[in-house]
């Protein structure tokens, strides 16, 4: 008899996980504690080990599938037991069939604009809403419900396509897209579908990949941020010449550092000014609240092979430059090797993002919701500038900061950037503020 291995409970409140990667295949021999697959939930990324020795007889899910806790993920038979055929999983345990990619077809591109208000005309153009009895519970995970709130979707109207009528992330996203398409149609033709989305041709030479794992989470978060926050970006040029001199002096004293700890200290110093308290805050527009944070936890966006991560350095205002240098090294290495604990990937109150030498002139950073602002650092270059009516060579960098315009007025955002600039261009002043 085949042993059916079910997805275990891997965290309080977790009801499902995304199977990101298989680490074994059907026919592979496994020992007890052999890694079987990677699973990603709203709270943790984990590698699930085998509970026993044997041979993988059947894998019931594909990479990218959402697996409910308690569903049979794979079957393991004893080595040499050829007659032990795995039993078929129940309907609740089976993943929805995934159609294979055709060799030549067209794939519609869904609009990515923010979901508009569902007017009566828009609602009329949508598919029929789900029919539920008054006491029937809507089956959806907390993450799916949060996504619906973020996109402004009434989850009660959506007919779920998941197991036992469960409303999935894809159901919510598809409904939001249909609202957007319907709203784009002229009012007099509201019942007609919006103009056909642009299509791409998939040829035999192309490779079609599923968007799964961390990349899918990044996609959801970016879309939610753009849909919820009214971004505006302010850019200025900062002179790093004096910081460079201080950095070299510290290196000679045995402290090898980058520019980032200086920027972190300047940002926190500015955030402590009551004028800029709205920049160190979390918003909840569903509840109609903004929480002004009195701790200063900086998210440091880091590019990794898996995608963009934002590890957090906590209590930056209470740490010395040397401590920040050491901690940045630790979180950077942890991000690159996927060894960061989950506690390090949430809780930031303000985010800094940098592409270092690849930073170009400037960019428009996307706010790390539920925060209200994000600072982008770019490439430092030697440029000719006028100082005291003389042309001199200085080390300069463009710095861009995006704000949620609903909470932060333009002059407040500009004043914040100017304050950070002043502190960086006068490191003596920065050190005095830190004393």
Helices and strands as residue ranges (DSSP letters): E 3-6, E 16-22, E 29-30, E 35-40, E 45-49, E 54-59, E 66-68, E 72-77, E 105-108, H 120-125, H 142-151, G 155-157, G 163-165, H 169-184, G 187-189, E 199-202, H 213-228, E 231-239, H 241-252, H 260-271, G 274-279, E 281-284, E 289-292, E 298-303, E 308-313, G 316-318, H 321-336, G 342-345, E 350-354, G 356-358, E 373-377, E 381-387, E 390-404, H 410-425, H 427-434
